[in-house]
């Protein structure tokens, strides 16, 4: 059974798919060849022109190893960072270094 998505879920999935594809340097045509999902449909996914979590949408998400950027508590940014940091001592160190860099930026250019 396919899940019906609300407008925010569709938008977040579209953004996640598009950003991950660009980050990987994969064209729509290449993604079509790699997943078997038509590039036109992938383009519609990236534009947020869908209302259901179809089998092809799941193929794309699985291939790109991405999840929607939802704003619910289960995927809150803090929880995601904590989950990443818990993977290993090296992951925790990376998070700490990133936060130090962000704090330095904030001290140089504090938010209004």
Secondary structure, 3 states (H helix, E strand, C coil): CCEECCHHHHHHHHHHHHHHHHHHCCCHHHHHHHHCCCHHHHHHHHHCCCCEECHHHHHHHHHHCCCCCCCCHHHCHHHHHHHHHCCCHHHHHHHHHHHHHHHHHHHHCCCC
